[in-house]
Each structure stands twice: as structure tokens, then as C-alpha cells.
Amino acid sequence: MIRSVITGSGSALPANCVTNAEMAERVDTSDEWIVERTGIRQRYIAGEGETTSTLATQAARNALENAGVDASEIGLIVLATATPDHTFPATATQVQHALGCGGGVAFDVQAVCSGFLYALATADSMLRTGMATKALVIGAETFSRILDWEDRTTCVLFGDGAGAVVLEARDVEEDGPGILSTKLHADGAHRELLYVDGGPSTTGEVGKLRMKGREVFRHAVVNLADVLREVIGNTGISAEEIDWVVPHQANARILDATARKLNLPAEKVIVTVDKHANTSAASVPLAFDVARRDGRIKQGDLVMFEAMGGGFTWGASLARM
């Protein structure tokens, strides 16, 4: 059977690392307050000349090198972001140009923090139907550009960064590698709980992020546990067989609560929220790349990806490495 196999990963972070202590100099907060409520200890903030496309391009280059693939072999780029360089053209086309692989397919996907899973599912479908043989799937954000830096309840939560994977269409056996199952959902009824108060067709301005954290937390734990059960049920693989869970890195308490609902041991959950904060669509591929490069995620492992973001959107995907 034809499956989309992850053959490489890469990531990129801005040069400027900002600790909680430094945040406390800017807004009324403290390291203790942030860590207790979120698990975050630092985040990276994009500076002059660092944009979503530059971070995405560096992550893509690192993923290509890791996979041993030349950029000329890439026929598809799907880039997940809620903070594109421009309203248009798609940031993916800027990455494509920077990599020197023009002529293929390149476009953006916007599903906020679930964006990487939506992009992964889209690329997987296109590879399995022959639209391309090799693809780059990227999550990249500069959320610092849409934060209200006077709102301590939101500005301490987010960071900037990018992560990428190389996907290749391969003919594999049933127990071989590749993406096994993906489930995606959305519910626009909860827009007011997590949104940006601007846009081209409304205010004509970019706007700032607004969030009701307590309500988002409640929905996240329920929705993520449900979609993880869906994927597990669809594959016939038990939760005990999963080697690693790579979740969206929004809040350490959400990660803990979701794992408990599924009886997943904490040591199977990849956690980078303490180092990167919430990087929205970049958080899942960033965490995945960290765990691959430090040797935790290995060939043959079963890895579950999951995320929920504004919209609401949420989803999960199970892959064998």
C-alpha cells in the first residue's frame, strides 16, 4: 500500500530567548506565576529580519538535510501558519522560492494551533493520490507580532518558531512505516474564546490575540481525549502500544490532564512547552524534531500527534516511524 512516510525533520528558533524573569520586567507577572499555571520557563521572540518565512525556510532546510533529500525533489509544500508574512501571496511560495524548488505545489493552511495536523493530513492525501512523491510539511509562526504586550494573561504564553517534516510516498507493507490514521474536527461556535480581534475584511488591521483561558482549557482536555480515542479506535492499535505522544505545546496542565484521561504514562508524552512556550502551528513539529534528534523517537516507533486551536479546530494523527 502507498503511505506517506516521515523521512526527516527540522526546526528553527529566533535568536532571542526571553526568560520569565525578563517577561516580569515588561509586564506585571513573575516566574513563579507563569510556571505554576503553564509550565513555561522561556520562549523565543523574533527580532528584526526574522519572519515566519525565514524561520520556515530554515526549518525546511534542516529537515531536507536530515532526510538526505535535495530541495529539487520536493513537489509539494504545505505550510501551516496563522501569522503569514503577508495577506498574500502564501508564505509557502516564499519558502519554495528561497529553497529554489519552484514549479511544484505550494500553499498555506490556516487552522491556528491545529494547523500542522491539517497540513499533514492535506499533504498525506495529495501524496497518496499521486500529486507529488515528496513533500515538505511546515508549521511556522511569529505569534509575538499579534500579542497584546500589556495583557499578562496571554503575552507570557506564546513564542515564535518553526518545525518541518519531509514526507515521501512509499509502497510499504501493512505493518510498515507511514501515517496510519488522521482525524480532524472544527466547531466555529466557540470563536469568542480564542481569536484575533482584527483582519483584512473586518478592521483592515492585523489585530491582537484574545483568549478566555479557563474555557479553552476545559474544551481542550475533552476534545483532545476524544479525538485520540477516535484515532486509536480507527487503527485497532491500543493506547498501550503507542510509544510517544507529541502534543500541541499549549500548557503543561493540558498535557497532564489529557494524558490522565487516556491513562497514558507521563514519560510517553514529549514536552517542550517549558523551552518554547506555545508556538501555535509550529509546536508539534518543533517538539517532534527535538525528540527525534535526542534519540527518544526511533525507527519503528508508533507516534501520536495531537493539537487543538482557535476556531475551535482539533485533530490527531498516528504514524509509524
CORCORUR-V35284 format. One record per pair of residues at least 24 apart in sequence whose C-alpha atoms are under 6 Angstrom apart, sorted by the first residue. I is the first residue (numbers start at 1). GAP is how many residues later the second one is. Records with the same first field share a line. If there is no record, write none. Layout:
BEGIN
I: GAP + GAP
END
This chain:
BEGIN
1: 170 + 171
2: 168 + 169
3: 166 + 167 + 175
4: 120 + 163 + 164 + 165 + 174 + 175
5: 162 + 163 + 173
6: 160 + 161
7: 60 + 159
8: 55 + 58 + 59 + 157 + 158
9: 54 + 155 + 156 + 280
10: 49 + 52 + 53 + 153 + 154 + 279
11: 48 + 151 + 152 + 275
12: 43 + 46 + 47 + 149 + 150
13: 148
14: 30 + 32
16: 28 + 29
17: 26 + 27
18: 24 + 25 + 26
38: 213 + 214
39: 213 + 235
40: 233 + 234 + 237
41: 233
42: 233
43: 116 + 233 + 234
44: 115 + 116
45: 114 + 115
52: 88 + 89 + 90
53: 38 + 42
55: 107
56: 84 + 106
57: 38
59: 103 + 104 + 105
60: 104
63: 102
71: 30
72: 29
74: 60 + 61
75: 29 + 57 + 59 + 60
76: 28 + 29 + 30 + 59
77: 29 + 58 + 59 + 60
78: 28 + 29 + 30 + 41 + 59
79: 29 + 30 + 58 + 59 + 60
80: 28 + 29 + 30 + 35 + 36 + 39 + 59
81: 29 + 59 + 60 + 200
82: 28 + 30
83: 58 + 59
112: 169 + 197 + 198
113: 167 + 168 + 195 + 196
114: 193 + 194 + 195 + 200
115: 166
116: 165
127: 42
133: 35 + 36
134: 33 + 34
135: 31 + 32
136: 29 + 30
137: 27 + 28
138: 25 + 26
139: 24 + 142 + 143
140: 142
146: 62 + 63
147: 61 + 62
148: 60
157: 120 + 121
158: 119 + 120 + 121
159: 118 + 119 + 120
160: 119
162: 120
163: 119 + 122 + 123
164: 121
177: 143 + 144
178: 141 + 142
179: 140
180: 138 + 139
181: 136 + 137
182: 134 + 135
183: 132 + 133
184: 130 + 131
185: 128 + 129 + 130
186: 126 + 127
187: 125
188: 123 + 124
191: 120
194: 116
221: 37
225: 33
242: 60
243: 58 + 59
244: 24 + 25 + 59
245: 24 + 58 + 59 + 60
246: 24 + 58 + 59
247: 37 + 58 + 59 + 60
248: 35 + 36 + 59
249: 24 + 29 + 34
250: 28
END
